[in-house]
Amino acid sequence: MPPPRFPAALERQFQEAYYTRIAATLRFTAPVMALLILVNLAVSGRAFALYGLALLTPQLLFWASIFGLTRLRGFGRVWQPVAVALSCLVAALVLGALDSLVTREAAAGHRAGLADPVISPQRIFLLLQFVVFLVSLAMLRLQFRWAALLSGVVVTIGVWAFMSGQPPAEEFSLAVRFGFLPWLLLVFVLLLSALTEEHLAREAFLANHLLDEERNDEKRRREKTEEMLRVLARAIGGIVHDLGNPLTSVQTGAQTLMMLLDGGGAERETLRKFTEIIWNGGEMLNHLRLSLMEQTRVLEGKPIPVELRPVSLRHIVETGTRYQKPKFTAGRSISVMDDDRQLLADEMKMATVFMNLIGNALKYSDGDARVEWQEHAGEGSGVGRSLLIAVLDHGRQGKGITREQASKLFTAFGRLDIHSRIEGTGLGLLSVQRIVDAHGGEAFIQGHCDGTPGSPPFSTGQGAYPMLVRDRYRTAFVVRLPLPPEP
């Protein structure tokens, strides 16, 4: 039974590897076989003039061709069918010519009055030459399918050459049957050898392939782990930096407040102002703590609990806007719609969502950012009445996120190469998605396929939502939240 073949791509790799290994063997075997042919003729006891041309020339040309062809680029793709075709041609030339020569020699002996043996010495010589030729072809190291095809053709030619010109006597037939047994045994041994060699070659190749795959997987895992550690290191640095602003506000406000209290005579409004500074700093610290907790839950795969309460959307968005880093908000504005809507949401967690989305709009784009929302009736989208809230940005140099780039976001450590030098954990958008999912909503991206308005629009949303990217904006990070039932 022939060895099972690999899938197409892997089979091509195996064939290339097999030929690479065999080519060097063939280049060594070809001159050695040519030398053995000459030795065989020398010890055969036959006149060189009679048999030399028939045996020597085709086989020497065959091995010279094999030696030369292995030097050609691209021969590896066709080496087995070419080797089989050349071998069959040489078999026909050698065995056909030998049949003609030994028949004439036998006829000459008959005319000289010699007794006819059951199988003439000439036929025995032909049989021996056939065996030698068949063994020499085994040096090609063909795979089983091609070796079986070649053996079948060569045996057919050999039987025809052996039987040609012989009388149909029963004694001869009996002798032929016993004479062919070594042939059949030899063919069986050669095919079994080819089958075993191919099985071993395939098993070795598969083992090496699996080992390489395992090594590559390990390398990829190591590289991914190293990248995650680098991201986490940057994230820790960013978190430490983020904590600095609110801590400074708290410390400065508290220190000033104590000075005012110690000095006495502080106005109530002044005290209230510094108390608000301390309060806002504490609120920002709390939001940062919550954001870090949500990202930790995302890494651990834990569900995100939410406490749904009536809350003002505008208040949530303004909270997310207020707690942005000064270095990203300097000289830029974040505009918010004048309208307001009531939602059932976890206020702290949704504020974290818009802290992330507005922060991304500021970090990864130039120009201003805007937050808009509109009601969606749910027709054709498979969802109920909901609110679509979009954080819009201009992209960088007039180019927004492309469809291909959008597919890499909302995944763990899913950061674009162009953003690799900007601080971030790579978990913000994934935590946004998990929080929105916990509210029964959806987070997705809208934009243009190549990032510019000249290309078709795209949306990663699951439903048929209206496009919210318009005017000068290039990308929209959209949050869909269900609206409470109308009274």
CORVENKA-V198177 format. One record per residue. N is the residue number from 1. RES is the residue in three letters. PSI is psi in radians with two decimals (999 if undefined). Layout:
n:N res:RES psi:PSI
n:N res:RES psi:PSI
This chain:
n:1 res:MET psi:2.23
n:2 res:PRO psi:2.63
n:3 res:PRO psi:2.52
n:4 res:PRO psi:2.48
n:5 res:ARG psi:2.71
n:6 res:PHE psi:2.94
n:7 res:PRO psi:2.72
n:8 res:ALA psi:-0.90
n:9 res:ALA psi:-0.74
n:10 res:LEU psi:-0.61
n:11 res:GLU psi:-0.71
n:12 res:ARG psi:-0.72
n:13 res:GLN psi:-0.73
n:14 res:PHE psi:-0.80
n:15 res:GLN psi:-0.71
n:16 res:GLU psi:-0.76
n:17 res:ALA psi:-0.69
n:18 res:TYR psi:-0.80
n:19 res:TYR psi:-0.69
n:20 res:THR psi:-0.70
n:21 res:ARG psi:-0.68
n:22 res:ILE psi:-0.54
n:23 res:ALA psi:-0.77
n:24 res:ALA psi:-0.67
n:25 res:THR psi:-0.73
n:26 res:LEU psi:-0.68
n:27 res:ARG psi:-0.54
n:28 res:PHE psi:-0.67
n:29 res:THR psi:-0.67
n:30 res:ALA psi:-0.93
n:31 res:PRO psi:-0.57
n:32 res:VAL psi:-0.75
n:33 res:MET psi:-0.65
n:34 res:ALA psi:-0.70
n:35 res:LEU psi:-0.72
n:36 res:LEU psi:-0.58
n:37 res:ILE psi:-0.75
n:38 res:LEU psi:-0.70
n:39 res:VAL psi:-0.73
n:40 res:ASN psi:-0.74
n:41 res:LEU psi:-0.64
n:42 res:ALA psi:-0.62
n:43 res:VAL psi:0.00
n:44 res:SER psi:-0.38
n:45 res:GLY psi:0.16
n:46 res:ARG psi:2.68
n:47 res:ALA psi:2.25
n:48 res:PHE psi:-0.66
n:49 res:ALA psi:-0.57
n:50 res:LEU psi:-0.77
n:51 res:TYR psi:-0.26
n:52 res:GLY psi:-0.84
n:53 res:LEU psi:-0.70
n:54 res:ALA psi:-0.69
n:55 res:LEU psi:-0.76
n:56 res:LEU psi:-0.93
n:57 res:THR psi:-0.95
n:58 res:PRO psi:-0.72
n:59 res:GLN psi:-0.70
n:60 res:LEU psi:-0.73
n:61 res:LEU psi:-0.66
n:62 res:PHE psi:-0.88
n:63 res:TRP psi:-0.55
n:64 res:ALA psi:-0.68
n:65 res:SER psi:-0.77
n:66 res:ILE psi:-0.77
n:67 res:PHE psi:-0.77
n:68 res:GLY psi:-0.71
n:69 res:LEU psi:-0.57
n:70 res:THR psi:-0.24
n:71 res:ARG psi:-0.21
n:72 res:LEU psi:2.42
n:73 res:ARG psi:2.37
n:74 res:GLY psi:-0.13
n:75 res:PHE psi:-0.45
n:76 res:GLY psi:-0.44
n:77 res:ARG psi:-0.39
n:78 res:VAL psi:0.26
n:79 res:TRP psi:-0.64
n:80 res:GLN psi:-0.88
n:81 res:PRO psi:-0.64
n:82 res:VAL psi:-0.75
n:83 res:ALA psi:-0.70
n:84 res:VAL psi:-0.77
n:85 res:ALA psi:-0.80
n:86 res:LEU psi:-0.69
n:87 res:SER psi:-0.74
n:88 res:CYS psi:-0.69
n:89 res:LEU psi:-0.79
n:90 res:VAL psi:-0.70
n:91 res:ALA psi:-0.75
n:92 res:ALA psi:-0.73
n:93 res:LEU psi:-0.84
n:94 res:VAL psi:-0.93
n:95 res:LEU psi:-0.59
n:96 res:GLY psi:-0.76
n:97 res:ALA psi:-0.70
n:98 res:LEU psi:-0.70
n:99 res:ASP psi:-0.76
n:100 res:SER psi:-0.72
n:101 res:LEU psi:-0.80
n:102 res:VAL psi:-0.48
n:103 res:THR psi:-0.75
n:104 res:ARG psi:-0.66
n:105 res:GLU psi:-0.69
n:106 res:ALA psi:-0.68
n:107 res:ALA psi:-0.66
n:108 res:ALA psi:-0.69
n:109 res:GLY psi:-0.64
n:110 res:HIS psi:-0.71
n:111 res:ARG psi:-0.46
n:112 res:ALA psi:0.02
n:113 res:GLY psi:0.29
n:114 res:LEU psi:2.60
n:115 res:ALA psi:2.54
n:116 res:ASP psi:1.97
n:117 res:PRO psi:2.93
n:118 res:VAL psi:-0.84
n:119 res:ILE psi:2.12
n:120 res:SER psi:2.72
n:121 res:PRO psi:-0.56
n:122 res:GLN psi:-0.69
n:123 res:ARG psi:-0.65
n:124 res:ILE psi:-0.70
n:125 res:PHE psi:-0.74
n:126 res:LEU psi:-0.72
n:127 res:LEU psi:-0.75
n:128 res:LEU psi:-0.71
n:129 res:GLN psi:-0.62
n:130 res:PHE psi:-0.77
n:131 res:VAL psi:-0.80
n:132 res:VAL psi:-0.74
n:133 res:PHE psi:-0.75
n:134 res:LEU psi:-0.72
n:135 res:VAL psi:-0.67
n:136 res:SER psi:-0.62
n:137 res:LEU psi:-0.44
n:138 res:ALA psi:-0.36
n:139 res:MET psi:-0.20
n:140 res:LEU psi:-0.36
n:141 res:ARG psi:0.74
n:142 res:LEU psi:2.67
n:143 res:GLN psi:2.85
n:144 res:PHE psi:-0.81
n:145 res:ARG psi:-0.79
n:146 res:TRP psi:-0.62
n:147 res:ALA psi:-0.69
n:148 res:ALA psi:-0.74
n:149 res:LEU psi:-0.81
n:150 res:LEU psi:-0.77
n:151 res:SER psi:-0.72
n:152 res:GLY psi:-0.78
n:153 res:VAL psi:-0.80
n:154 res:VAL psi:-0.71
n:155 res:VAL psi:-0.70
n:156 res:THR psi:-0.79
n:157 res:ILE psi:-0.71
n:158 res:GLY psi:-0.74
n:159 res:VAL psi:-0.74
n:160 res:TRP psi:-0.77
n:161 res:ALA psi:-0.66
n:162 res:PHE psi:-0.69
n:163 res:MET psi:-0.34
n:164 res:SER psi:2.26
n:165 res:GLY psi:0.06
n:166 res:GLN psi:2.53
n:167 res:PRO psi:2.54
n:168 res:PRO psi:0.77
n:169 res:ALA psi:2.59
n:170 res:GLU psi:-0.63
n:171 res:GLU psi:-0.69
n:172 res:PHE psi:-0.75
n:173 res:SER psi:-0.73
n:174 res:LEU psi:-0.75
n:175 res:ALA psi:-0.66
n:176 res:VAL psi:-0.74
n:177 res:ARG psi:-0.77
n:178 res:PHE psi:-0.54
n:179 res:GLY psi:-0.52
n:180 res:PHE psi:-0.27
n:181 res:LEU psi:-0.80
n:182 res:PRO psi:-0.63
n:183 res:TRP psi:-0.93
n:184 res:LEU psi:-0.70
n:185 res:LEU psi:-0.73
n:186 res:LEU psi:-0.79
n:187 res:VAL psi:-0.74
n:188 res:PHE psi:-0.77
n:189 res:VAL psi:-0.75
n:190 res:LEU psi:-0.73
n:191 res:LEU psi:-0.68
n:192 res:LEU psi:-0.66
n:193 res:SER psi:-0.76
n:194 res:ALA psi:-0.72
n:195 res:LEU psi:-0.80
n:196 res:THR psi:-0.75
n:197 res:GLU psi:-0.74
n:198 res:GLU psi:-0.72
n:199 res:HIS psi:-0.84
n:200 res:LEU psi:-0.70
n:201 res:ALA psi:-0.74
n:202 res:ARG psi:-0.72
n:203 res:GLU psi:-0.74
n:204 res:ALA psi:-0.74
n:205 res:PHE psi:-0.78
n:206 res:LEU psi:-0.73
n:207 res:ALA psi:-0.76
n:208 res:ASN psi:-0.68
n:209 res:HIS psi:-0.82
n:210 res:LEU psi:-0.66
n:211 res:LEU psi:-0.74
n:212 res:ASP psi:-0.73
n:213 res:GLU psi:-0.75
n:214 res:GLU psi:-0.73
n:215 res:ARG psi:-0.74
n:216 res:ASN psi:-0.72
n:217 res:ASP psi:-0.75
n:218 res:GLU psi:-0.70
n:219 res:LYS psi:-0.76
n:220 res:ARG psi:-0.73
n:221 res:ARG psi:-0.71
n:222 res:ARG psi:-0.76
n:223 res:GLU psi:-0.69
n:224 res:LYS psi:-0.73
n:225 res:THR psi:-0.75
n:226 res:GLU psi:-0.70
n:227 res:GLU psi:-0.71
n:228 res:MET psi:-0.71
n:229 res:LEU psi:-0.68
n:230 res:ARG psi:-0.75
n:231 res:VAL psi:-0.78
n:232 res:LEU psi:-0.65
n:233 res:ALA psi:-0.77
n:234 res:ARG psi:-0.67
n:235 res:ALA psi:-0.75
n:236 res:ILE psi:-0.73
n:237 res:GLY psi:-0.71
n:238 res:GLY psi:-0.70
n:239 res:ILE psi:-0.77
n:240 res:VAL psi:-0.73
n:241 res:HIS psi:-0.70
n:242 res:ASP psi:-0.64
n:243 res:LEU psi:-0.39
n:244 res:GLY psi:-0.78
n:245 res:ASN psi:-0.94
n:246 res:PRO psi:-0.61
n:247 res:LEU psi:-0.71
n:248 res:THR psi:-0.72
n:249 res:SER psi:-0.79
n:250 res:VAL psi:-0.83
n:251 res:GLN psi:-0.77
n:252 res:THR psi:-0.78
n:253 res:GLY psi:-0.76
n:254 res:ALA psi:-0.73
n:255 res:GLN psi:-0.76
n:256 res:THR psi:-0.71
n:257 res:LEU psi:-0.73
n:258 res:MET psi:-0.68
n:259 res:MET psi:-0.71
n:260 res:LEU psi:-0.72
n:261 res:LEU psi:-0.68
n:262 res:ASP psi:-0.65
n:263 res:GLY psi:-0.45
n:264 res:GLY psi:2.83
n:265 res:GLY psi:0.20
n:266 res:ALA psi:2.41
n:267 res:GLU psi:2.67
n:268 res:ARG psi:-0.69
n:269 res:GLU psi:-0.64
n:270 res:THR psi:-0.75
n:271 res:LEU psi:-0.71
n:272 res:ARG psi:-0.68
n:273 res:LYS psi:-0.82
n:274 res:PHE psi:-0.51
n:275 res:THR psi:-0.68
n:276 res:GLU psi:-0.66
n:277 res:ILE psi:-0.78
n:278 res:ILE psi:-0.75
n:279 res:TRP psi:-0.82
n:280 res:ASN psi:-0.68
n:281 res:GLY psi:-0.74
n:282 res:GLY psi:-0.68
n:283 res:GLU psi:-0.75
n:284 res:MET psi:-0.70
n:285 res:LEU psi:-0.69
n:286 res:ASN psi:-0.72
n:287 res:HIS psi:-0.70
n:288 res:LEU psi:-0.72
n:289 res:ARG psi:-0.77
n:290 res:LEU psi:-0.73
n:291 res:SER psi:-0.75
n:292 res:LEU psi:-0.67
n:293 res:MET psi:-0.74
n:294 res:GLU psi:-0.69
n:295 res:GLN psi:-0.59
n:296 res:THR psi:-0.73
n:297 res:ARG psi:-0.68
n:298 res:VAL psi:-0.81
n:299 res:LEU psi:-0.67
n:300 res:GLU psi:-0.12
n:301 res:GLY psi:0.39
n:302 res:LYS psi:2.60
n:303 res:PRO psi:2.68
n:304 res:ILE psi:1.98
n:305 res:PRO psi:2.51
n:306 res:VAL psi:2.57
n:307 res:GLU psi:1.82
n:308 res:LEU psi:2.18
n:309 res:ARG psi:2.69
n:310 res:PRO psi:2.27
n:311 res:VAL psi:2.65
n:312 res:SER psi:2.20
n:313 res:LEU psi:-0.75
n:314 res:ARG psi:-0.69
n:315 res:HIS psi:-0.74
n:316 res:ILE psi:-0.83
n:317 res:VAL psi:-0.74
n:318 res:GLU psi:-0.59
n:319 res:THR psi:-0.81
n:320 res:GLY psi:-0.55
n:321 res:THR psi:-0.68
n:322 res:ARG psi:-0.56
n:323 res:TYR psi:0.70
n:324 res:GLN psi:2.75
n:325 res:LYS psi:2.36
n:326 res:PRO psi:-0.59
n:327 res:LYS psi:-0.37
n:328 res:PHE psi:-0.44
n:329 res:THR psi:-0.19
n:330 res:ALA psi:2.13
n:331 res:GLY psi:0.16
n:332 res:ARG psi:2.69
n:333 res:SER psi:2.65
n:334 res:ILE psi:1.86
n:335 res:SER psi:2.55
n:336 res:VAL psi:2.50
n:337 res:MET psi:2.63
n:338 res:ASP psi:-0.46
n:339 res:ASP psi:2.83
n:340 res:ASP psi:2.60
n:341 res:ARG psi:2.67
n:342 res:GLN psi:2.33
n:343 res:LEU psi:2.77
n:344 res:LEU psi:1.83
n:345 res:ALA psi:2.85
n:346 res:ASP psi:1.89
n:347 res:GLU psi:-0.84
n:348 res:MET psi:-0.76
n:349 res:LYS psi:-0.68
n:350 res:MET psi:-0.56
n:351 res:ALA psi:-0.66
n:352 res:THR psi:-0.69
n:353 res:VAL psi:-0.86
n:354 res:PHE psi:-0.42
n:355 res:MET psi:-0.77
n:356 res:ASN psi:-0.86
n:357 res:LEU psi:-0.77
n:358 res:ILE psi:-0.67
n:359 res:GLY psi:-0.73
n:360 res:ASN psi:-0.74
n:361 res:ALA psi:-0.59
n:362 res:LEU psi:-0.70
n:363 res:LYS psi:-0.72
n:364 res:TYR psi:0.26
n:365 res:SER psi:2.94
n:366 res:ASP psi:2.85
n:367 res:GLY psi:-2.98
n:368 res:ASP psi:2.94
n:369 res:ALA psi:2.73
n:370 res:ARG psi:2.54
n:371 res:VAL psi:2.14
n:372 res:GLU psi:2.81
n:373 res:TRP psi:2.71
n:374 res:GLN psi:2.65
n:375 res:GLU psi:2.51
n:376 res:HIS psi:2.15
n:377 res:ALA psi:-0.37
n:378 res:GLY psi:-0.01
n:379 res:GLU psi:2.24
n:380 res:GLY psi:-0.04
n:381 res:SER psi:-0.14
n:382 res:GLY psi:0.19
n:383 res:VAL psi:2.85
n:384 res:GLY psi:-2.94
n:385 res:ARG psi:2.26
n:386 res:SER psi:3.04
n:387 res:LEU psi:2.27
n:388 res:LEU psi:2.09
n:389 res:ILE psi:2.10
n:390 res:ALA psi:2.32
n:391 res:VAL psi:1.94
n:392 res:LEU psi:2.47
n:393 res:ASP psi:2.94
n:394 res:HIS psi:-0.07
n:395 res:GLY psi:-2.92
n:396 res:ARG psi:2.19
n:397 res:GLN psi:0.71
n:398 res:GLY psi:0.14
n:399 res:LYS psi:2.19
n:400 res:GLY psi:-2.90
n:401 res:ILE psi:2.34
n:402 res:THR psi:2.95
n:403 res:ARG psi:-0.73
n:404 res:GLU psi:-0.74
n:405 res:GLN psi:-0.66
n:406 res:ALA psi:-0.56
n:407 res:SER psi:-0.31
n:408 res:LYS psi:-0.18
n:409 res:LEU psi:3.07
n:410 res:PHE psi:0.51
n:411 res:THR psi:2.82
n:412 res:ALA psi:2.21
n:413 res:PHE psi:0.50
n:414 res:GLY psi:1.55
n:415 res:ARG psi:2.56
n:416 res:LEU psi:2.63
n:417 res:ASP psi:-0.63
n:418 res:ILE psi:-0.24
n:419 res:HIS psi:0.12
n:420 res:SER psi:-0.45
n:421 res:ARG psi:-0.05
n:422 res:ILE psi:2.36
n:423 res:GLU psi:2.52
n:424 res:GLY psi:2.76
n:425 res:THR psi:-0.34
n:426 res:GLY psi:0.14
n:427 res:LEU psi:-0.14
n:428 res:GLY psi:-0.87
n:429 res:LEU psi:-0.60
n:430 res:LEU psi:-0.69
n:431 res:SER psi:-0.61
n:432 res:VAL psi:-0.84
n:433 res:GLN psi:-0.75
n:434 res:ARG psi:-0.71
n:435 res:ILE psi:-0.77
n:436 res:VAL psi:-0.71
n:437 res:ASP psi:-0.71
n:438 res:ALA psi:-0.39
n:439 res:HIS psi:0.06
n:440 res:GLY psi:0.35
n:441 res:GLY psi:-2.73
n:442 res:GLU psi:2.47
n:443 res:ALA psi:2.31
n:444 res:PHE psi:3.07
n:445 res:ILE psi:2.46
n:446 res:GLN psi:2.56
n:447 res:GLY psi:-2.71
n:448 res:HIS psi:2.56
n:449 res:CYS psi:-0.76
n:450 res:ASP psi:0.22
n:451 res:GLY psi:-0.10
n:452 res:THR psi:2.70
n:453 res:PRO psi:-0.30
n:454 res:GLY psi:-0.23
n:455 res:SER psi:2.84
n:456 res:PRO psi:2.62
n:457 res:PRO psi:2.74
n:458 res:PHE psi:2.80
n:459 res:SER psi:2.37
n:460 res:THR psi:0.07
n:461 res:GLY psi:2.67
n:462 res:GLN psi:-0.41
n:463 res:GLY psi:3.05
n:464 res:ALA psi:1.48
n:465 res:TYR psi:2.64
n:466 res:PRO psi:2.62
n:467 res:MET psi:2.25
n:468 res:LEU psi:-0.13
n:469 res:VAL psi:2.12
n:470 res:ARG psi:3.02
n:471 res:ASP psi:-2.23
n:472 res:ARG psi:-0.02
n:473 res:TYR psi:2.67
n:474 res:ARG psi:-0.51
n:475 res:THR psi:2.52
n:476 res:ALA psi:2.14
n:477 res:PHE psi:2.01
n:478 res:VAL psi:2.41
n:479 res:VAL psi:2.17
n:480 res:ARG psi:2.15
n:481 res:LEU psi:2.38
n:482 res:PRO psi:2.48
n:483 res:LEU psi:2.57
n:484 res:PRO psi:2.68
n:485 res:PRO psi:2.51
n:486 res:GLU psi:2.46
n:487 res:PRO psi:999
